[in-house]
Amino acid sequence: MSLSQEKKAEIFAEYGGNASNTGSTEAQVALFTERINLIAEHLKINKKDNSSRLSLVKMVGKRKRLLRYLASKDISGYRELIKKLNLRK
């Protein structure tokens, strides 16, 4: 259920500018989105996995806080990111 190092590097390269820029807000949001999608698929099969459900809720909250921060600092970057990640806002 975890992401491989290659997949993480690909996400950071696409959204953070390069593979070593792991701290940018856009890259972190993209990583959380990928992990959220994986856990959501897992929960469709394993409906009673409450520990995964709790981690999903926590990740959604973290992503929401990061998106709120990004919207307050750079509204155009925020709009571009939610369009690129296909998030509902």
Secondary structure as GFF3:
##gff-version 3
##sequence-region A 1 89
A	DSSP	alpha_helix	5	16	.	.	.	ID=ss1
A	DSSP	alpha_helix	25	45	.	.	.	ID=ss2
A	DSSP	alpha_helix	50	73	.	.	.	ID=ss3
A	DSSP	alpha_helix	75	85	.	.	.	ID=ss4
###
